[in-house]
Amino acid sequence: MTEEALISTEIKSGSVTASVSPNFGFRVISIESGSQFSGSLFVSGGYIRVETGSFFSGSGAGLFDIPESALSFKINRIASGSATASISPDYGLRVNTFSTISGSFIASSSARPIPNYDIDKVFIVTNDGSGLYNISNGLVSGSNP
């Protein structure tokens, strides 16, 4: 190889070019066929941009600004087998299986019309040590199964 070839900043083959510059760093332009890297590609301190119509394969760690339409699941729904939980402006939080809440649970409104009389906001929860919880107040009462 000539000395000029050893210090060249550009490689060309047909319409494909690879170049190195202070303004753009390492740049590959291959409009018709795209580019392929085999082996490992390590990027540090960088910004990777995937244009529209492209895809990303990998763990996805660190990805952000992902449109809902690109996801294969509904972001307002959690499911495991037949158990589901979903949230919507029309129905609020809906859970179709028994649930455990650790800590406080505060109900401040209702998805259904509220009668004109006062609703007792205090619920008494008791446990006799048998694992059965009794729940009661002025309007409702019940126990866990």
C-alpha positions as CSV (number, residue, x, y, z in Angstrom):
1,M,0.0,0.0,0.0
2,T,1.1,3.5,-0.6
3,E,1.6,5.9,2.3
4,E,-1.3,8.0,1.0
5,A,-3.6,4.9,1.3
6,L,-2.5,4.4,4.8
7,I,-3.5,7.9,5.9
8,S,-6.7,8.1,3.9
9,T,-9.9,9.1,5.8
10,E,-12.3,7.5,3.3
11,I,-13.0,4.1,1.8
12,K,-15.2,3.8,-1.2
13,S,-16.8,1.0,-3.2
14,G,-19.5,2.0,-5.7
15,S,-22.1,4.0,-3.8
16,V,-20.9,2.9,-0.4
17,T,-18.5,5.1,1.6
18,A,-16.9,4.8,5.1
19,S,-15.1,7.8,6.4
20,V,-13.6,9.3,9.6
21,S,-13.7,13.0,10.4
22,P,-13.6,15.2,13.5
23,N,-17.1,16.5,12.7
24,F,-18.9,13.2,12.1
25,G,-16.6,10.6,13.7
26,F,-16.9,7.2,12.0
27,R,-19.5,7.3,9.3
28,V,-20.8,4.7,6.9
29,I,-23.1,5.7,4.1
30,S,-24.9,2.9,2.3
31,I,-28.3,4.1,1.1
32,E,-29.3,1.2,-1.1
33,S,-28.1,-1.8,0.9
34,G,-27.7,-0.6,4.5
35,S,-24.7,-1.5,6.6
36,Q,-23.8,-4.7,8.5
37,F,-21.4,-5.1,11.3
38,S,-20.4,-8.6,12.4
39,G,-18.9,-9.4,15.7
40,S,-19.3,-7.1,18.7
41,L,-19.9,-3.4,18.3
42,F,-19.1,-1.3,21.4
43,V,-20.4,2.3,21.7
44,S,-19.4,4.4,24.6
45,G,-20.3,8.0,25.6
46,G,-22.6,8.1,22.6
47,Y,-26.0,8.7,21.3
48,I,-27.5,6.0,19.1
49,R,-30.5,7.0,16.9
50,V,-32.6,4.5,15.1
51,E,-34.6,6.2,12.3
52,T,-38.3,5.5,11.5
53,G,-38.8,2.2,9.8
54,S,-35.8,0.6,11.6
55,F,-35.7,-1.8,14.4
56,F,-33.6,-2.5,17.5
57,S,-32.7,-6.0,18.7
58,G,-31.3,-6.5,22.2
59,S,-32.2,-6.1,25.9
60,G,-33.7,-2.6,25.4
61,A,-32.0,-1.3,28.5
62,G,-31.8,2.5,28.4
63,L,-34.3,3.0,25.6
64,F,-36.8,5.8,26.0
65,D,-39.5,7.7,24.1
66,I,-41.0,4.5,22.7
67,P,-44.4,5.1,21.1
68,E,-47.2,2.9,22.5
69,S,-47.9,1.7,18.9
70,A,-44.5,0.0,18.9
71,L,-45.3,-2.2,21.9
72,S,-46.8,-5.6,21.6
73,F,-48.8,-5.3,24.8
74,K,-51.4,-2.8,26.3
75,I,-49.7,-0.4,28.7
76,N,-52.9,0.1,30.7
77,R,-53.2,-3.6,31.5
78,I,-51.4,-6.1,33.6
79,A,-52.1,-9.8,33.1
80,S,-51.0,-13.2,34.4
81,G,-53.1,-16.1,33.1
82,S,-56.7,-15.2,33.6
83,A,-56.0,-12.6,36.3
84,T,-56.0,-9.0,35.0
85,A,-55.8,-5.5,36.3
86,S,-56.6,-2.5,34.0
87,I,-57.1,1.2,34.4
88,S,-59.3,3.5,32.3
89,P,-60.9,7.0,32.6
90,D,-64.4,5.3,32.3
91,Y,-64.0,2.5,34.8
92,G,-61.0,3.4,37.0
93,L,-59.0,0.5,38.3
94,R,-60.5,-2.9,37.7
95,V,-59.0,-6.1,39.1
96,N,-60.7,-9.4,38.4
97,T,-59.1,-11.5,41.1
98,F,-58.5,-11.4,44.9
99,S,-55.9,-8.7,45.7
100,T,-53.6,-7.9,48.6
101,I,-52.7,-4.3,49.4
102,S,-49.8,-3.7,51.7
103,G,-49.9,-0.3,53.3
104,S,-52.6,2.3,52.9
105,F,-55.4,2.2,50.4
106,I,-57.3,5.5,50.0
107,A,-60.6,5.7,48.0
108,S,-61.5,9.3,47.3
109,S,-64.2,9.0,44.6
110,S,-66.5,6.5,42.9
111,A,-67.0,5.5,39.3
112,R,-70.7,5.0,40.1
113,P,-73.3,7.6,41.3
114,I,-73.1,8.3,45.0
115,P,-76.4,8.4,46.9
116,N,-77.3,11.7,48.6
117,Y,-76.7,10.5,52.1
118,D,-73.3,10.5,53.8
119,I,-71.0,7.7,53.1
120,D,-69.0,6.5,56.1
121,K,-65.4,6.7,55.1
122,V,-64.0,4.7,58.0
123,F,-63.9,0.9,57.7
124,I,-63.2,-1.3,60.7
125,V,-61.0,-4.2,59.9
126,T,-60.6,-6.9,62.6
127,N,-58.8,-10.2,62.8
128,D,-59.3,-12.8,65.5
129,G,-56.0,-14.5,64.8
130,S,-57.5,-17.2,62.5
131,G,-56.5,-15.4,59.3
132,L,-60.1,-14.2,58.7
133,Y,-60.5,-10.5,58.3
134,N,-63.9,-8.9,59.1
135,I,-64.6,-5.5,57.4
136,S,-67.4,-3.3,58.4
137,N,-68.8,0.2,58.6
138,G,-72.2,1.8,58.5
139,L,-73.0,0.7,54.9
140,V,-71.0,-2.4,54.2
141,S,-69.7,-5.5,55.9
142,G,-68.0,-8.7,54.8
143,S,-65.0,-10.9,55.3
144,N,-62.2,-12.3,53.2
145,P,-62.7,-15.8,51.8
